[in-house]
Amino acid sequence: MPVSEAMISGMFDLNRAGEEGLAAQLTSQLRGLIASGRIGKGQALPSSRRLASDLGVSRNTVTYAFEQLAAEGYLETSHGRRPAVTVDGGEHIESAGGAASRVRSAKPRLSPWASKLSQMDWPMSYLAPLRPLRPGHGDFREFPNEVWARCLRRSAVRAGRRELGPINRPRLREALAHYLATSRGVRATADQIMILPSAQAALTLIAATLITPGDDVWVEDPGYPGAAAAFRASGARVIGVGLDQQGMQRMSGTAAPTLIFMTPSHQHPTGRLMSLARRTEFLNASRPGKTWIVEDDYDGEFHYDSRPVPALQGLDAHGRVFYVGTFSKAMMSDIRLGYLVVPPAMVATLEVAQRHIGLMAASHIQEALAEFIADGHFLAHVRRMRRIYHARRDHLVDGLQRHLGELLSVEVPAGGIQLVARFKRSRADRAAVKRLVEAGVETRALSSLSLGRPRDQGLLLGFAAWRESEISAAVRTMESCF
Ligand SMILES: Cc1ncc(COP(=O)(O)O)c(C=O)c1O
């Protein structure tokens, strides 16, 4: 199926800080996209001018890639026309001495799950290397690497003496159960806690164990696209539910869904806090064993204006709530550790599924994290970052109101790592994001987080990962762009 020029431009991920030049990266990525069949035979590519502008590279870089792949037989180029793909990725393409030779083989038949995923792309990917004000990140420059390294070292040294034990390490489960009870009001015993490589792994595991194709799943709209993707790939009918000031709304008059996904502590992306009344409404409406609630508390550690509101999970007396957390915001983006608190009735099923899918985290890292938490380093880091992020949030809010107040209205979140600024007058947010990226400021279009027709146009801006001087510079850039 032909794909649009914009989709093709979105398929590249160039690393400007890497050692490999941009032209070489572009050439090999384009070759890979054709060889894998993601860009099919006959597909016209964007013009060199258009692709260069979409990717923020020079036209020479794109021309180099086109000419190289034309020489290798992947593309046909002729003057004045857009280059077209000449080979079918369904054919196995082998490179021998730089020349492409082709052997026929059938296109792989994918499972329904993989076919759904292959139509999606990872919804949160970005083109450029990390730049202000990309949302979704904490500041890994502030992480106490020396302390963490000592925990890792001690754990690695002990590894030879450790029993081959449970895949969810008891020490970490205990440390987390205690931390979650005291800091987030989560009520769980240690054996309800699973240690996973990410929050996304938790969502995939829940979807794999609870969704029958055709089931209804409610998600917040706008919301976190990674969750919608996980449920949709399992065959669910994903239904976007709007928000009001109290958070996700309850839909009445519709059949109860199998699952409701929500981010009640800081709604993603708006940062809104779900009111107690709304939490109780959702809990009362979800029947044990029939309608499950998935509470994603991805950045609940960071609250600034009031005492943190305890997790919804802690209000649930009937085992209806899965509680998902991640260390990728509170520690480092690439630490690749998350966790899932499982309702008692589902523990055995989830543990078997975890082993079969292989969603386990390395034992020595789990042990190191258990020590990091038990010795108080995690809480100390969170407390320190809470102060820093609080100041950064205020700095960004102040900068936006002062310099862009006529254009943008800022929704000040009570916590979290990012905020939403809406355009006061209608404006295409995706075009604005593109323009900002070209100028060196990375944001996400609010409309890209909507499931259906976007209700609002605006920008999702990260403040936690950026120093105040970086935030000020980004706001000045935004001002000059608009
Ligand atoms: C709401 C929400 N949930 C989960 C995640 C993903 O966490 P992880 O990296 O652990 O999969 C993110 C990441 O941006 C998020 O914004």
Ligand as a Chemical Component Dictionary entry (heavy atoms), coordinates in Angstrom:
data_LIG
# 
_chem_comp.id                   LIG 
_chem_comp.type                 NON-POLYMER 
_chem_comp.pdbx_formal_charge   0 
_chem_comp.three_letter_code    LIG 
# 
loop_
_chem_comp_atom.comp_id 
_chem_comp_atom.atom_id 
_chem_comp_atom.alt_atom_id 
_chem_comp_atom.type_symbol 
_chem_comp_atom.charge 
_chem_comp_atom.model_Cartn_x 
_chem_comp_atom.model_Cartn_y 
_chem_comp_atom.model_Cartn_z 
_chem_comp_atom.pdbx_ordinal 
LIG C1 C1 C 0 1.911 7.652 30.929 1  
LIG C2 C2 C 0 3.137 6.842 30.675 2  
LIG N1 N1 N 0 3.136 5.555 31.018 3  
LIG C3 C3 C 0 4.205 4.778 30.788 4  
LIG C4 C4 C 0 5.330 5.284 30.161 5  
LIG C5 C5 C 0 6.451 4.364 29.762 6  
LIG O1 O1 O 0 7.266 3.954 30.758 7  
LIG P1 P1 P 0 8.374 2.884 30.369 8  
LIG O2 O2 O 0 9.488 3.617 29.706 9  
LIG O3 O3 O 0 8.765 2.282 31.670 10 
LIG O4 O4 O 0 7.720 1.887 29.475 11 
LIG C6 C6 C 0 5.367 6.609 29.781 12 
LIG C7 C7 C 0 6.543 7.147 29.074 13 
LIG O5 O5 O 0 6.602 8.219 28.556 14 
LIG C8 C8 C 0 4.246 7.416 30.058 15 
LIG O6 O6 O 0 4.259 8.715 29.689 16 
# 
loop_
_chem_comp_bond.comp_id 
_chem_comp_bond.atom_id_1 
_chem_comp_bond.atom_id_2 
_chem_comp_bond.value_order 
_chem_comp_bond.pdbx_ordinal 
LIG C1 C2 SING 1  
LIG C2 N1 SING 2  
LIG C2 C8 DOUB 3  
LIG N1 C3 DOUB 4  
LIG C3 C4 SING 5  
LIG C4 C5 SING 6  
LIG C4 C6 DOUB 7  
LIG C5 O1 SING 8  
LIG O1 P1 SING 9  
LIG P1 O2 DOUB 10 
LIG P1 O3 SING 11 
LIG P1 O4 SING 12 
LIG C6 C7 SING 13 
LIG C6 C8 SING 14 
LIG C7 O5 DOUB 15 
LIG C8 O6 SING 16 
# 
